[in-house]
Amino acid sequence: MASSFFKSWSAQRHQPLQAIPAYLVLSLLLLSSPVASIWPFPPKRFTKNSLMEAGSAGINDGDRIVAFGDFNGDQFLDVLSIDSDQQTLSVYLWDHDTFSFEKVSSMRHPTPVYNVIPGDFTHDGKLDVLVMSANPAASNRLDMTLYTGNHDGTFASDPISIPSSTLSEPIPVDINGDMQIDLLGTAYSQGTYSDPFTVWQNTWNGSQSQPTLFELIDPPFTGNQCTLANPHSNAVIDLNGDCLADIFLVCQDSSGKKSFQIWVNNKDSGFSLAQSDVLPSGTQGISFADVDRDGTIDMVFPSCSSVSSIGVGSGCFINIVYNTQLPLCASPTSPTTDKKGNRICRRPEELCTADPHFKFDLSTASDNDAYVRIPLSDLLPSSSSSSLLVLDTTYSPSIPLPIKLGDANLDGFPDLLLIVSNPSDLSHTPKLLLSEPCAKGLGGCDKKGEGRRGFHLVTKGAETLEAVKDARGAAFLDMDEDGTLDIVVQRTGDQKQGTVSFVQNNFYYDAFFLNAIVLNGACDNGWCTESNGSTYSPFGVSYSGASYKYTVLDTSGRRSAAQVGQLPQTSYHSLLTPYSFFGLGRTNNYIENLFVGSTKHTQEHFINMEGVIPNSRVVIHPSLGDGAWRRELFLRPGAWVPWVTLTVVVATVILAGIVFVLHLNEKREDELERRRTSHHINFDAL
């Protein structure tokens, strides 16, 4: 029907100019017609402007998601789940055509599983899984086993045994800058705890007949080492601003008092202790994000006066500790030093410059605006009696539930996702709180309406979340890689609606996003080759420690900087995605500078990409040595592309018709003028 319309327009284009509005009306009617038979594009899967229920998306009832990863290298996020027996692991690959996950493999671990870490431990471009499980002979021992991946969602039949650790789960780090996954934790030695910190250094060499995966060594740390807490919120993320991942550790003394240590990465010189401080009483899981969009990573965590046996915290606060660090200069020409020569700001091209004086100030002094404590009742004014679910006791051992941070509305500021418990009916409901500029009456701002950021509870359009009463966990992810940050809710199944529910973010935002991933240099940044000669791309290696910093201009011309870390946490079912997703806000320009940092110990461990196109995916292949990095940019067509295409085509045809009609009118006037001239009598010739 659309083609016949264009034919009709072509056949009738000799009509006078007065007929043009009729065709314009006809084209608008075609664009708005509800008749599916004449519409050339498939209908939208979700049409309502809200958070939409997407069901279990193919995940079996009874399963629990333990990790995300790209198990077949197709650049779509896949899922690793565990059955209710806590021993059967299943891989679900995402199917773009059916908009659901498809189960491709299962394996049964011999003992109950505590945690699973996906990663390319053998550095072959395939995603492996490290399983941490119980030891039947020692309750304070954590066994570790590696299942090597086949790049299709299945795993090799012969697992690799790894030296055990204490119950404080080790975290993946790159300790020596070779971009291979090492582990940092505390080794278990003959029924006793060994030295405070141990490094499982990756020594894998696939060309050997019997290669070993890890060698236990002492870490290159300069400073007093603490005793790691269990559970903890240890992370690998840049905290001093040089785009090189540092190490954040949560410690616990014999009395149960928690503190933290920050170890700064000095490349080949090892790690030095930069800061240690006591955490507030009742501190729960700690999350990391650039809360105020100033180009530095901040800390967010709940603290509760008490926690019940079912994991519900009472008297809870949301704590935000802002990273005090050199800010971005007001303009590119602003001076970077004061009269005494002290550095006061960073220029846009110097975002990856370390600030040795960075700090997290947890003092409660009235003049300390870098530490904000928000009562939970201020964020949930209509539910002042609500409490916060901080532990999932349905799993053994209990899983800590930190606040999840993600930019749900793409404004460049991370939002909060948490689970609220109602004491009256013991229901557990996920809540989404959007970050907003401070104003009077907004949670997180003072009585005058001043502060760095406030948070507003989403109620309109969030009925899908409000309907959940049996939540036991929640996380952000981008389903189908379509540029919106969606939500997955883990459930107990008490509502008879399954144990996993996906919520599609279908709010219509006029802001932009960027999806980025740094790979680990496997296969020399090219195509990997199998023994049979087939090749594959080394996507989905789940590399921890990469860092992103960028500057962007908003629609008013104001420049701002932001920082995002890649997969900083993996312990205790942290459920972070292997890629980094960040909103850019409203902008009418390219991304000015995108700094991408790695964990390499070379002189240049980061690159600067200029003019990156928003609403795209950036894949970075760092060079293992001093060579050039390879960069790939993928533009994923959005739902607006067919509309824009059709609008351009219709507008072009209409304009062409107008030009043709004007041309005919001009030609007719020229002919009349020629005839009048031919009949004119030249009196001078008589």
C-alpha positions as CSV (number, residue, x, y, z in Angstrom):
1,M,0.0,0.0,0.0
2,A,2.9,2.4,0.8
3,S,4.4,1.7,-2.6
4,S,1.1,2.3,-4.4
5,F,0.9,5.6,-2.5
6,F,4.3,6.7,-4.0
7,K,3.2,5.5,-7.4
8,S,0.0,7.6,-7.1
9,W,2.0,10.6,-6.1
10,S,4.3,10.2,-9.0
11,A,1.5,9.8,-11.5
12,Q,-0.4,12.9,-10.3
13,R,2.6,15.2,-9.8
14,H,1.5,17.4,-12.7
15,Q,-1.4,18.7,-10.6
16,P,-1.4,22.4,-9.6
17,L,0.3,23.5,-6.4
18,Q,-3.0,23.8,-4.6
19,A,-3.3,20.0,-4.5
20,I,-0.2,19.5,-2.4
21,P,-1.8,19.8,1.1
22,A,-4.1,16.9,0.2
23,Y,-1.2,14.6,-0.3
24,L,0.5,15.8,2.8
25,V,-2.7,15.0,4.8
26,L,-2.8,11.5,3.1
27,S,0.8,10.8,4.1
28,L,0.1,11.8,7.7
29,L,-2.9,9.5,7.7
30,L,-0.8,6.6,6.5
31,L,1.8,7.2,9.2
32,S,-0.9,7.2,11.9
33,S,-3.1,4.4,10.5
34,P,-3.6,1.5,13.0
35,V,-4.1,-1.0,10.2
36,A,-1.2,-3.5,10.5
37,S,-1.5,-4.7,7.0
38,I,-0.2,-1.4,5.5
39,W,2.5,-0.8,8.0
40,P,5.9,-2.0,6.8
41,F,7.6,-2.3,10.2
42,P,6.9,-4.9,13.0
43,P,5.0,-3.7,16.0
44,K,6.9,-2.6,19.1
45,R,7.2,-5.4,21.7
46,F,6.5,-2.9,24.6
47,T,4.4,0.2,24.0
48,K,3.5,1.5,27.4
49,N,5.6,4.3,28.9
50,S,6.6,2.5,32.1
51,L,8.4,-0.4,33.6
52,M,7.0,-3.4,31.8
53,E,6.7,-7.0,33.0
54,A,8.8,-9.2,30.7
55,G,8.3,-12.5,32.6
56,S,10.9,-15.1,33.2
57,A,12.3,-14.7,29.6
58,G,12.9,-18.5,29.4
59,I,14.6,-19.0,32.8
60,N,13.3,-22.1,34.4
61,D,11.2,-21.8,37.6
62,G,13.4,-22.6,40.6
63,D,16.6,-21.3,39.1
64,R,18.5,-18.4,40.5
65,I,20.8,-16.2,38.5
66,V,24.4,-16.2,39.9
67,A,26.3,-14.4,37.1
68,F,26.2,-12.6,33.8
69,G,28.5,-13.2,30.9
70,D,28.8,-13.6,27.1
71,F,29.4,-17.3,26.8
72,N,29.3,-17.6,23.0
73,G,30.9,-14.3,22.0
74,D,27.8,-12.9,20.1
75,Q,27.9,-9.6,22.1
76,F,24.6,-10.4,23.8
77,L,24.4,-10.9,27.6
78,D,23.9,-14.5,28.7
79,V,23.0,-15.9,32.1
80,L,24.4,-18.5,34.4
81,S,21.9,-19.9,36.9
82,I,21.9,-22.3,39.8
83,D,19.1,-24.7,40.7
84,S,17.5,-24.9,44.1
85,D,19.9,-27.7,45.1
86,Q,22.8,-25.2,44.9
87,Q,24.8,-27.6,42.8
88,T,23.4,-27.7,39.3
89,L,24.6,-24.8,37.1
90,S,22.9,-23.9,33.8
91,V,23.9,-21.6,30.9
92,Y,21.2,-19.7,29.1
93,L,22.1,-18.0,25.9
94,W,20.2,-14.9,24.7
95,D,18.1,-15.4,21.5
96,H,17.5,-12.0,19.9
97,D,14.8,-13.3,17.6
98,T,12.6,-14.8,20.3
99,F,13.5,-12.1,22.9
100,S,14.3,-14.8,25.5
101,F,17.0,-17.0,26.9
102,E,17.6,-20.5,25.7
103,K,19.1,-23.2,28.0
104,V,22.0,-24.8,26.3
105,S,23.9,-26.8,29.0
106,S,23.9,-27.9,32.6
107,M,26.5,-29.3,34.9
108,R,26.3,-30.6,38.4
109,H,29.0,-29.6,40.9
110,P,29.8,-32.2,43.6
111,T,29.3,-29.8,46.5
112,P,27.1,-26.8,47.3
113,V,28.1,-23.7,45.3
114,Y,28.8,-20.5,47.2
115,N,29.8,-18.2,44.2
116,V,30.6,-18.3,40.5
117,I,33.0,-16.0,38.7
118,P,33.0,-16.0,34.9
119,G,36.3,-15.0,33.3
120,D,38.9,-15.9,30.7
121,F,41.3,-17.6,33.1
122,T,43.1,-19.5,30.3
123,H,43.5,-16.3,28.1
124,D,42.2,-18.0,25.0
125,G,39.3,-15.7,24.3
126,K,36.7,-18.1,25.7
127,L,34.7,-17.5,28.9
128,D,35.4,-19.9,31.7
129,V,33.7,-20.2,35.1
130,L,35.4,-20.4,38.5
131,V,33.2,-22.2,41.0
132,M,33.7,-21.6,44.7
133,S,32.1,-24.3,46.8
134,A,31.9,-25.9,50.2
135,N,34.4,-28.3,51.5
136,P,32.7,-31.3,53.2
137,A,35.6,-31.8,55.6
138,A,36.3,-28.3,56.7
139,S,33.5,-25.7,57.3
140,N,35.9,-22.8,57.1
141,R,37.5,-23.8,53.8
142,L,36.4,-22.6,50.4
143,D,37.2,-25.0,47.5
144,M,37.7,-23.6,44.0
145,T,37.3,-25.3,40.6
146,L,37.7,-24.0,37.1
147,Y,35.5,-25.2,34.2
148,T,37.1,-24.1,30.9
149,G,34.6,-22.9,28.3
150,N,34.0,-24.0,24.7
151,H,32.7,-20.7,23.5
152,D,29.2,-22.1,22.9
153,G,27.8,-22.2,26.4
154,T,29.3,-25.6,27.2
155,F,32.4,-26.5,29.2
156,A,35.2,-29.1,29.1
157,S,34.5,-32.3,30.9
158,D,37.8,-32.2,33.0
159,P,37.7,-29.3,35.5
160,I,40.9,-27.8,37.0
161,S,41.3,-27.8,40.8
162,I,42.7,-24.7,42.4
163,P,44.3,-24.2,45.8
164,S,41.6,-23.4,48.4
165,S,41.0,-20.2,50.3
166,T,39.3,-19.1,53.4
167,L,35.6,-18.2,53.4
168,S,36.5,-14.7,52.4
169,E,36.0,-15.1,48.7
170,P,39.0,-14.1,46.5
171,I,38.5,-11.5,43.9
172,P,39.9,-11.4,40.3
173,V,42.7,-8.9,39.8
174,D,45.6,-8.3,37.4
175,I,48.4,-8.2,39.9
176,N,51.4,-8.0,37.4
177,G,49.9,-6.1,34.5
178,D,49.9,-9.0,31.9
179,M,46.0,-8.7,31.6
180,Q,45.6,-12.3,32.8
181,I,43.3,-13.0,35.7
182,D,44.9,-13.5,39.1
183,L,43.1,-13.9,42.4
184,L,43.6,-11.9,45.6
185,G,42.4,-13.3,48.9
186,T,43.6,-15.4,51.9
187,A,44.8,-18.9,51.2
188,Y,43.7,-21.8,53.3
189,S,46.7,-23.7,54.7
190,Q,46.5,-27.0,56.6
191,G,43.4,-26.0,58.5
192,T,44.8,-22.7,59.6
193,Y,44.8,-19.2,58.1
194,S,47.9,-18.2,56.3
195,D,49.3,-14.7,55.9
196,P,46.6,-12.0,55.6
197,F,46.8,-11.7,51.8
198,T,47.6,-14.2,49.1
199,V,47.9,-13.9,45.4
200,W,46.9,-16.8,43.1
201,Q,49.2,-15.7,40.2
202,N,48.1,-16.9,36.8
203,T,50.8,-19.1,35.2
204,W,48.7,-20.9,32.5
205,N,50.5,-21.9,29.4
206,G,48.3,-24.0,27.1
207,S,51.2,-25.3,25.1
208,Q,52.5,-27.3,28.1
209,S,51.4,-30.9,28.4
210,Q,50.3,-30.4,32.0
211,P,49.9,-26.7,32.6
212,T,49.2,-25.3,36.1
213,L,46.7,-22.5,36.4
214,F,47.8,-20.7,39.6
215,E,50.9,-20.3,41.7
216,L,50.5,-19.0,45.3
217,I,52.7,-16.0,46.0
218,D,52.9,-13.1,48.5
219,P,51.3,-10.0,47.1
220,P,53.5,-7.0,46.2
221,F,51.9,-4.8,48.9
222,T,53.6,-2.1,50.9
223,G,51.8,-1.5,54.2
224,N,50.1,-3.3,57.0
225,Q,47.6,-5.9,55.8
226,C,44.3,-6.5,57.5
227,T,42.1,-9.5,58.0
228,L,39.5,-9.7,55.2
229,A,35.9,-9.6,56.2
230,N,33.4,-12.3,55.3
231,P,31.2,-11.2,53.6
232,H,33.1,-8.3,52.1
233,S,32.7,-5.7,49.3
234,N,36.2,-5.9,47.9
235,A,36.6,-4.2,44.5
236,V,39.1,-3.5,41.7
237,I,38.4,0.0,40.5
238,D,40.3,3.3,39.9
239,L,40.0,5.5,43.0
240,N,42.9,8.0,42.6
241,G,42.0,9.1,39.1
242,D,44.8,7.8,37.0
243,C,42.6,5.3,35.0
244,L,44.5,2.4,36.6
245,A,42.6,0.0,38.8
246,D,43.3,0.2,42.5
247,I,42.2,-2.3,45.1
248,F,39.5,-1.6,47.8
249,L,39.3,-4.1,50.7
250,V,36.9,-4.5,53.5
251,C,38.5,-5.6,56.8
252,Q,37.1,-6.9,60.1
253,D,38.9,-7.3,63.4
254,S,38.3,-9.8,66.1
255,S,35.5,-7.7,67.7
256,G,33.6,-7.6,64.4
257,K,34.4,-4.0,63.7
258,K,34.7,-3.2,60.0
259,S,37.1,-0.9,58.2
260,F,38.4,-0.5,54.7
261,Q,41.8,-0.2,53.0
262,I,42.7,1.4,49.6
263,W,45.8,0.0,47.9
264,V,47.0,2.3,45.0
265,N,48.4,0.6,41.9
266,N,52.0,1.7,41.2
267,K,52.4,-0.8,38.3
268,D,55.8,-2.6,38.6
269,S,56.4,-1.0,42.0
270,G,53.5,-2.9,43.4
271,F,50.6,-1.6,45.6
272,S,50.9,0.9,48.4
273,L,48.4,1.5,51.2
274,A,46.9,5.0,50.5
275,Q,44.1,5.1,53.0
276,S,42.4,3.1,55.8
277,D,39.5,4.1,57.9
278,V,36.8,2.7,60.1
279,L,33.3,2.1,58.5
280,P,30.2,3.2,60.3
281,S,28.5,0.7,62.6
282,G,26.1,-1.6,60.8
283,T,27.7,-1.1,57.4
284,Q,26.4,-3.5,54.8
285,G,27.4,-4.1,51.2
286,I,29.4,-1.3,49.5
287,S,28.8,-0.2,45.9
288,F,30.8,2.1,43.7
289,A,29.8,4.7,41.1
290,D,30.3,8.4,40.1
291,V,27.2,9.6,42.0
292,D,27.6,13.4,41.4
293,R,29.2,13.1,37.9
294,D,32.4,14.9,38.7
295,G,34.8,12.3,37.1
296,T,35.6,10.4,40.4
297,I,34.3,7.1,41.8
298,D,32.2,7.4,45.0
299,M,31.0,4.9,47.6
300,V,27.4,4.0,48.4
301,F,26.3,1.7,51.2
302,P,23.4,1.1,53.6
303,S,24.0,1.0,57.4
304,C,21.4,-0.4,59.8
305,S,21.1,-0.3,63.6
306,S,20.1,-4.0,63.6
307,V,19.6,-6.9,61.2
308,S,17.0,-9.6,61.9
309,S,17.5,-13.3,61.4
310,I,15.7,-13.1,58.0
311,G,18.1,-10.4,56.7
312,V,15.9,-7.3,57.3
313,G,17.7,-4.2,58.5
314,S,16.0,-1.7,60.8
315,G,16.9,1.9,61.4
316,C,18.7,2.1,58.1
317,F,20.5,4.9,56.4
318,I,21.8,5.3,52.8
319,N,25.4,6.5,53.0
320,I,27.1,8.3,50.2
321,V,30.8,9.1,50.6
322,Y,32.1,11.4,47.8
323,N,35.6,11.0,46.5
324,T,37.5,14.2,47.3
325,Q,39.7,14.6,44.2
326,L,40.9,17.2,41.7
327,P,37.9,18.5,39.8
328,L,37.5,19.2,36.1
329,C,38.7,22.8,35.2
330,A,35.8,25.2,34.5
331,S,37.1,25.7,30.9
332,P,40.0,24.5,28.8
333,T,41.9,27.7,29.3
334,S,41.5,27.9,33.1
335,P,44.7,27.8,35.1
336,T,45.5,24.3,36.6
337,T,47.6,25.7,39.5
338,D,47.1,28.4,42.1
339,K,49.6,31.1,43.0
340,K,51.6,28.8,45.1
341,G,51.9,26.2,42.3
342,N,49.5,23.7,43.8
343,R,47.4,21.8,41.4
344,I,43.7,22.8,41.6
345,C,42.0,21.1,38.7
346,R,42.4,18.9,35.6
347,R,42.0,19.9,32.0
348,P,39.7,17.7,29.9
349,E,42.7,16.1,28.2
350,E,44.3,15.3,31.5
351,L,41.5,13.3,33.1
352,C,43.8,10.3,33.7
353,T,46.2,12.2,36.0
354,A,46.5,10.7,39.4
355,D,45.7,12.8,42.5
356,P,47.8,11.6,45.4
357,H,45.7,13.6,47.8
358,F,42.4,11.9,47.1
359,K,40.4,10.7,50.1
360,F,37.1,9.4,51.4
361,D,36.2,11.4,54.4
362,L,33.7,9.6,56.7
363,S,33.8,12.2,59.5
364,T,30.4,13.4,60.7
365,A,31.5,17.0,61.1
366,S,28.9,19.6,60.0
367,D,31.2,21.1,57.4
368,N,31.9,17.8,55.7
369,D,29.7,17.8,52.6
370,A,31.5,14.8,51.2
371,Y,29.7,12.4,53.5
372,V,25.9,12.3,53.3
373,R,23.6,10.0,55.5
374,I,20.1,9.7,54.2
375,P,17.4,8.1,56.4
376,L,15.5,5.5,54.5
377,S,12.3,7.2,55.7
378,D,13.3,10.3,53.8
379,L,13.4,8.3,50.5
380,L,10.2,6.4,51.2
381,P,7.9,9.1,52.8
382,S,4.8,7.1,52.4
383,S,6.3,4.0,54.0
384,S,8.1,5.4,57.1
385,S,7.9,2.0,58.8
386,S,9.6,0.2,56.0
387,S,12.9,-1.6,56.5
388,L,15.7,-2.6,54.1
389,L,16.5,-6.1,53.0
390,V,20.3,-6.4,53.3
391,L,20.7,-10.2,53.4
392,D,19.2,-13.0,51.3
393,T,18.8,-15.8,53.9
394,T,17.1,-18.1,51.4
395,Y,20.6,-19.1,50.1
396,S,23.2,-20.9,52.2
397,P,25.3,-19.1,53.2
398,S,23.4,-15.8,53.2
399,I,24.1,-13.4,50.4
400,P,24.7,-9.7,51.1
401,L,22.4,-7.4,49.1
402,P,24.2,-4.1,48.3
403,I,22.4,-1.1,46.7
404,K,22.5,-1.5,43.0
405,L,23.6,1.5,41.0
406,G,22.7,2.2,37.4
407,D,21.6,5.0,35.1
408,A,18.0,4.0,34.5
409,N,17.0,7.3,32.8
410,L,20.3,8.0,30.9
411,D,20.8,11.4,32.5
412,G,24.4,10.6,33.4
413,F,23.8,10.2,37.1
414,P,23.4,6.7,38.6
415,D,20.1,5.8,40.2
416,L,19.4,3.4,43.2
417,L,17.8,0.0,43.1
418,L,17.0,-1.6,46.5
419,I,14.6,-3.9,48.2
420,V,12.3,-2.6,50.9
421,S,10.6,-4.9,53.5
422,N,7.3,-4.1,55.0
423,P,7.1,-5.3,58.6
424,S,3.3,-5.6,58.6
425,D,3.1,-8.4,56.0
426,L,6.8,-9.3,55.6
427,S,6.7,-8.5,51.9
428,H,9.9,-7.6,50.0
429,T,9.4,-5.1,47.2
430,P,12.1,-3.6,44.8
431,K,12.2,0.2,44.6
432,L,13.8,2.4,42.0
433,L,15.0,5.9,43.1
434,L,16.1,8.3,40.4
435,S,18.9,10.8,41.0
436,E,17.9,14.4,40.7
437,P,19.3,17.9,41.4
438,C,18.8,18.9,44.9
439,A,15.5,20.7,45.8
440,K,13.4,21.3,48.9
441,G,11.8,18.1,50.2
442,L,13.9,15.8,48.2
443,G,15.6,12.9,50.0
444,G,19.4,13.4,50.3
445,C,19.1,17.2,50.4
446,D,19.2,19.5,53.4
447,K,16.2,21.5,54.7
448,K,17.2,24.4,52.4
449,G,17.1,22.1,49.4
450,E,20.9,22.2,49.0
451,G,23.3,19.3,48.4
452,R,25.0,17.4,45.7
453,R,22.3,15.0,44.6
454,G,18.8,14.0,45.8
455,F,16.8,10.9,45.1
456,H,13.1,10.5,44.1
457,L,11.1,7.3,44.3
458,V,9.6,6.2,41.0
459,T,5.9,5.5,41.5
460,K,4.2,6.4,38.2
461,G,4.9,3.6,35.7
462,A,6.5,1.4,38.4
463,E,3.4,-0.7,39.1
464,T,5.3,-3.8,37.9
465,L,7.9,-3.4,40.7
466,E,5.2,-2.6,43.3
467,A,3.4,-5.8,42.4
468,V,6.4,-7.9,43.5
469,K,6.1,-9.0,47.2
470,D,8.6,-11.8,47.3
471,A,11.9,-10.2,46.0
472,R,15.2,-11.6,47.3
473,G,17.5,-9.7,45.0
474,A,17.6,-7.3,42.1
475,A,20.1,-6.1,39.5
476,F,20.4,-3.9,36.5
477,L,21.1,-5.2,33.0
478,D,20.5,-4.3,29.4
479,M,18.2,-6.9,27.8
480,D,18.8,-7.4,24.1
481,E,21.5,-4.7,24.2
482,D,18.9,-2.1,23.0
483,G,20.3,0.9,25.0
484,T,18.0,0.8,28.0
485,L,18.9,-0.3,31.5
486,D,16.4,-3.0,32.5
487,I,15.9,-4.8,35.8
488,V,16.0,-8.5,36.9
489,V,14.3,-9.4,40.1
490,Q,15.2,-12.6,42.0
491,R,12.2,-14.0,43.8
492,T,11.4,-16.7,46.4
493,G,8.4,-18.0,44.4
494,D,5.9,-17.4,47.2
495,Q,3.7,-15.5,44.8
496,K,3.6,-18.4,42.4
497,Q,5.1,-16.2,39.6
498,G,8.5,-17.9,39.3
499,T,11.8,-17.3,40.8
500,V,13.2,-14.8,38.2
501,S,11.3,-11.8,36.7
502,F,12.6,-9.4,34.1
503,V,11.3,-5.8,34.0
504,Q,11.7,-4.0,30.7
505,N,12.6,-0.3,31.0
506,N,10.2,1.3,28.5
507,F,10.3,4.9,29.7
508,Y,10.8,7.2,26.8
509,Y,13.9,9.3,27.4
510,D,15.5,11.9,25.1
511,A,19.0,11.2,26.4
512,F,21.9,9.2,25.0
513,F,23.9,6.3,26.2
514,L,27.2,4.4,25.6
515,N,27.9,0.7,26.0
516,A,31.6,-0.1,26.3
517,I,33.8,-3.1,27.0
518,V,37.6,-3.6,27.2
519,L,38.8,-7.0,26.3
520,N,41.9,-8.8,27.7
521,G,44.2,-8.9,24.6
522,A,43.6,-12.6,24.0
523,C,44.7,-14.0,20.6
524,D,46.8,-10.9,20.1
525,N,43.6,-8.8,19.5
526,G,42.7,-10.7,16.4
527,W,40.7,-13.8,15.6
528,C,41.3,-16.9,17.7
529,T,42.0,-20.2,16.0
530,E,40.8,-23.6,17.1
531,S,42.8,-26.8,16.6
532,N,40.6,-27.7,13.7
533,G,41.3,-24.4,11.9
534,S,38.0,-22.6,12.7
535,T,38.1,-19.1,14.0
536,Y,36.2,-17.1,16.6
537,S,36.2,-13.6,18.0
538,P,37.4,-13.2,21.6
539,F,34.3,-11.3,22.9
540,G,32.8,-11.8,26.3
541,V,36.0,-12.4,28.4
542,S,34.7,-10.6,31.5
543,Y,37.8,-8.5,32.3
544,S,37.8,-6.7,35.6
545,G,39.6,-3.5,36.3
546,A,39.1,-1.5,33.1
547,S,38.1,2.2,33.6
548,Y,36.3,4.8,31.6
549,K,36.4,8.6,31.9
550,Y,34.7,11.0,29.5
551,T,33.8,14.6,29.0
552,V,30.6,15.7,27.2
553,L,28.8,18.9,26.5
554,D,25.2,19.3,27.4
555,T,22.7,21.2,25.3
556,S,23.6,24.5,27.1
557,G,27.3,24.0,26.3
558,R,28.3,23.1,29.9
559,R,31.1,20.5,30.0
560,S,31.0,17.7,32.6
561,A,33.1,14.7,33.3
562,A,32.1,11.2,34.5
563,Q,33.8,8.0,35.4
564,V,32.7,4.4,35.2
565,G,34.4,1.1,36.2
566,Q,34.2,-2.2,34.4
567,L,33.1,-5.3,36.5
568,P,34.7,-4.0,39.7
569,Q,33.0,-6.6,42.0
570,T,32.4,-10.3,41.5
571,S,32.0,-11.8,45.0
572,Y,28.8,-13.0,46.7
573,H,26.6,-13.0,43.6
574,S,27.3,-9.3,42.8
575,L,25.5,-9.6,39.5
576,L,27.4,-6.9,37.6
577,T,27.5,-7.1,33.8
578,P,30.8,-7.6,31.9
579,Y,30.3,-4.4,30.0
580,S,29.9,-0.8,31.2
581,F,26.7,1.0,30.5
582,F,26.5,4.7,31.2
583,G,24.1,7.5,30.3
584,L,25.3,10.7,28.6
585,G,22.4,12.9,29.3
586,R,21.0,15.3,26.8
587,T,23.7,16.3,24.3
588,N,23.8,17.5,20.7
589,N,27.4,16.6,20.1
590,Y,29.8,13.7,20.1
591,I,31.6,12.6,23.2
592,E,34.5,15.0,23.4
593,N,37.1,12.7,25.1
594,L,36.6,9.1,26.1
595,F,39.6,7.9,28.1
596,V,39.8,4.1,28.4
597,G,42.1,2.6,31.0
598,S,43.5,-0.9,31.4
599,T,45.5,-2.7,34.0
600,K,48.7,-2.9,31.9
601,H,52.0,-1.8,33.5
602,T,53.2,-0.1,30.3
603,Q,53.9,3.6,30.3
604,E,50.7,4.3,28.5
605,H,48.0,2.2,30.1
606,F,45.1,4.2,28.7
607,I,44.0,5.8,25.4
608,N,41.9,8.8,24.5
609,M,39.2,8.4,21.9
610,E,37.8,11.7,20.5
611,G,34.5,12.2,18.8
612,V,32.8,8.9,19.8
613,I,29.3,8.6,18.5
614,P,26.6,8.3,21.2
615,N,24.1,5.4,21.3
616,S,26.8,3.0,20.2
617,R,28.9,0.1,21.6
618,V,32.6,0.6,21.8
619,V,34.9,-2.5,22.0
620,I,38.5,-1.9,22.9
621,H,41.3,-4.4,22.3
622,P,44.3,-3.3,24.3
623,S,47.7,-4.3,23.1
624,L,49.6,-6.6,25.4
625,G,52.8,-4.6,24.8
626,D,53.5,-1.1,23.7
627,G,51.7,-1.5,20.4
628,A,48.6,0.3,19.1
629,W,45.2,-0.5,20.6
630,R,42.5,-1.7,18.3
631,R,39.0,-0.1,18.5
632,E,35.7,-1.1,17.2
633,L,32.5,0.9,17.1
634,F,29.1,-0.8,16.7
635,L,26.0,1.2,15.9
636,R,22.9,-0.7,17.0
637,P,19.8,0.5,15.1
638,G,17.1,1.7,17.5
639,A,13.3,1.7,17.1
640,W,13.5,5.2,15.8
641,V,15.5,4.3,12.6
642,P,12.5,3.1,10.6
643,W,10.5,6.2,11.6
644,V,13.3,8.5,10.6
645,T,13.8,6.7,7.3
646,L,10.1,6.8,6.4
647,T,9.9,10.5,7.4
648,V,12.9,11.3,5.2
649,V,11.5,9.4,2.2
650,V,8.1,11.0,2.5
651,A,9.5,14.5,3.0
652,T,11.9,14.0,0.0
653,V,9.0,12.9,-2.2
654,I,6.8,15.8,-1.1
655,L,9.7,18.3,-1.7
656,A,10.4,16.7,-5.1
657,G,6.8,17.1,-6.0
658,I,6.7,20.7,-5.0
659,V,9.9,21.4,-7.0
660,F,8.4,19.7,-10.0
661,V,5.1,21.6,-9.8
662,L,7.0,24.9,-9.4
663,H,9.2,23.9,-12.4
664,L,6.0,23.3,-14.5
665,N,4.6,26.6,-13.4
666,E,7.8,28.4,-14.3
667,K,7.9,26.6,-17.7
668,R,4.4,27.6,-18.4
669,E,5.1,31.2,-17.5
670,D,8.1,31.2,-19.7
671,E,6.0,29.9,-22.6
672,L,3.4,32.6,-22.1
673,E,6.1,35.3,-21.9
674,R,7.6,34.0,-25.2
675,R,4.2,34.1,-26.9
676,R,3.5,37.7,-25.7
677,T,6.9,38.7,-27.0
678,S,6.3,37.1,-30.4
679,H,3.1,39.1,-30.8
680,H,4.6,42.4,-29.8
681,I,4.9,45.0,-32.7
682,N,8.3,46.6,-33.1
683,F,7.3,50.2,-34.0
684,D,10.9,51.2,-34.5
685,A,11.2,48.8,-37.5
686,L,8.3,50.5,-39.3
